[in-house]
């Protein structure tokens, strides 16, 4: 078995709906596909895709087994498996600057692509032309659009930008979504609010589509509740339906709903945090799912203490002999990896929540970060059941030449590109 080194940074990742194929961008123009081999409990790299010319910024799968990728070279490709080969089909985005985020609609018939050109394009497959065509919004943001999220109904699209705004658009295409799916006409701005404090990082809808959360660089989370969408007026949340939650963690690069009353977020801290809503509809910080001690949070949003994770990183810079990440790393057993690598040790930049066939979150999700790791987490049913330690569980693969896939083991590394691979 040959051994080779891969990069130690991950910029984006994505799982297919069956959780049998993992697509990873190792912070360059490539996409690496890893397949879970049934019966052997192994994960091996099967394909390397190199259609893009610059950094792959986002990956999104649909339930049909295809996925879409976009890049800083302003291109996007829809990848489909034909036989044993992945075939790319270009999306005519008509963009001149970098494509920063792409998301497949819940119905699987549309794509939303956000760019550094201050634009959002909605793409669909035109049967007569036999290609993916795009239609941009007439009015969009005044700066780069960094994150987008589809409403569960597929007719609304939420976005956030470096201009510090969060907007909800009518993204219903005539002939695809039907009539009366969303108020107004295609491209109309239905909501335009502040993302929080500073520029936005991430945006996500609740499973019912009645709530929206936006993460900003403040750091803060902005919650919008009561978004029923029957008319443009009903989408405008009242003052009581908006809540700005300050937190003392470093900004969260990615957020997602696990249920109507729980939100998970991760970012520059390298930890995964859980936020919950009480019976009165008030959101607050719940706990850290990472094994490292969580920071204290007070009511005024002031830093209560320096986290152990930050202290460890600070000590690394003070050390006369720093560890070289590019140096060959010793292979770890499952027990050894669980002890030294229980979670991320660098910023988390991507998060994907797993859902069932009906699109309901199962409580499991994966995170990818600048440490080159992909971790699989289980927050429990509805993210309300906790272990006695109060920590979440990360489980999965110890990347070694044997490729052993361990299941139901707490705080296990799922995928570590710093090690060797097949």
Steps between C-alpha positions, in 0.01 A plus 500: 500500500650831388501794736475867403454830678204733453459857616434584863224759435139448391303788352169323430342157520172319442333162543249337268155422641595137581822608677700261284706755302694791644616787277786709638687800363856503644528878467588500130330447164446128556208298635583170669228237521513241779270199498386297798554136408202299625580191702863603559442818702769683306517838331727531197560767242359399164513808278676834465310761296696789353260693279532829689800730454494670841392426857176304533296711740183293549350154442133401518333162439144429393294193580536366147867414550647799316691789652595850395824686567599862451838668497683828526548482123125593475405158362254238627461139393231241559662160547310184407615140521485331162611141535815520709597852397395839635403730212491880542236717339572875502255748645484824303517739793601811301715600797826690469616472859533212746206269574501474880208276592267259320193321633266250341130569551295249703315387186828441318402696190677830574837631609579821683849645453633793703802694385748773575333694220221604744265275305293186552412278204223243492582222255285225353536243226351611169392192307472677165850645524630190683703701746485670840397864460496774764276789583638767737307707751445857386574647842741336737767600754751782486795271576607137466229243576665241725215269605159391370232261623186362336165507677369143550223581252754589233341833398692734733872559528678663794842659466755694700788712385806696602281811480351393834151430365277193493243477223225261396419480130222355292686223316200328339560441130192507275436159352703319766352600837149579376292802589440647843800330661638828636380859531603745231694430183827320437791688655291722727657580838245393762714568808803723546638512855834530673696177519592578860821676589748545218494301180321170463656154499219246474123467473263206557126419505321293759345168385153660484624813325349728766833604653827632365839537667785718378856495634702821492857598576389699809497227625124458523206294380189664359179295531192582290183320606146485365591483129192323367527632144134517404552860392776757489360667811503175699869454423588822679571395861383730774738630761396218733594248230859622467772419749867595494706256703850615595750228580861500615625233262692602194275558196309197373581419139209257462164445673212256453173399666481155657136554592258787553651562843872430447773650285855377460787727399876483454770740396838645583506346849524153351218390730140407434238691702133434564237772540147425622164675519296485820125475539460876473677512165826649628824369353809456716832320508463142625841331501801396300479163327878486470697316768693818582360721777255759372534872566279666754228727370347778704181694435680808364695300245841571661780250495488309824820301466766401253429155364738212542515469123626857460758449773628189327534684170679787673743256659578359157631838385708539817661160458854508354433186298177518305346197347526477124165403353658392172731252670417133482269419791507170689201279439267477796281222618134564568569537869797732447321724254203530734731618776701762307251614236154515656395803296619773269816688587447777246212699355190316378395633159230260383207318662241263356192370682375153409129463429262210443298433185245764601770766548478499881833535686606184678725668757816386323729733307856529374754779527813579298777738588837651432661220700423263211247296694140400438318400817166328530285617793193363671319758713220262595132504411388857461834605648338492843630172635852526640751271651601540860811688391291749306703444185397401150643196330733495200535164338638347187821410321858493616680567175779244487625259232257238630213751470312371804154655535396498865137556586334636813830595660495836679736772386650311207666657199309441180745606234853632543676595175822570689547126525543259213239382259457225246 
